[in-house]
């Protein structure tokens, strides 16, 4: 799976689950957590994604309403 395909798959996963640990994403896509972190960073330039650093390193999809943008 190339980076673009994986990123779209990560985006789809976030749309469905809204919150997931980076470690879980890494296991799902067979890559390292560093790769997931870079993919999420790339996606966050376009999509409303929030990362939570700390013990569990998670990522969330934050849906913004039109009046909040």
N, C-alpha and C positions, 0 to 999 in steps of 0.2 A: 504494500500500500504506500503510495507516495504521500508527501506532506500535504498537498492540497486536498486529496481525498480524505486523509485522516482528519484534517481540520474541519471539513464539512461534516464528517461523522461525529466529531466531538461536539460541534454546534448542534447537530440533530439530537444527540444524547442530552445536552443541556436544555434544549427546548422541551424534551419529554420529562426529564427528571428534575430540572431546575437547580439542583444542588448535588454535587458529587465530589468525592475526594480525588485528588490528583493521582494518588496511588491506584485507585480503582480504574481510572481512565488508562493509566499506564499498563495495567494488567489486561484490560479489555483490548487494547490495540498493540500489545507486544512491544512496547517501547519503554524507555526510561522515564522517570518523573521529570527529569530535566527537559526531555523532548516535549512532554506534555506542557510543562511550564512555558516553553518557548512558543508552542502552538497556541496556547491560551493568550499569551501576550500579543501574538500576531492577530488573533481573532478579536481581542479587546479594542483594537484600533478601529474596527468596523461595527462591532456588536456591543450591546450593554452587558458586559461581563464583569463580575466582581470577583477578585481572588481574596481568600482569607489565609494569611500566613500564620504559621504557628505549628502546634503539635500535629494537627491533622491536615494541613495544607489543602484547603478545599477551594472549589470554584463554583460560582453561582451565576445563573442567568437572571438579570434584573430587568424586568419588563417595565419600560417607562411609558406612561400615558402621554398623549400628544401635548397636553398642557404642561407637562413636567420637563419637556425638552427645551 
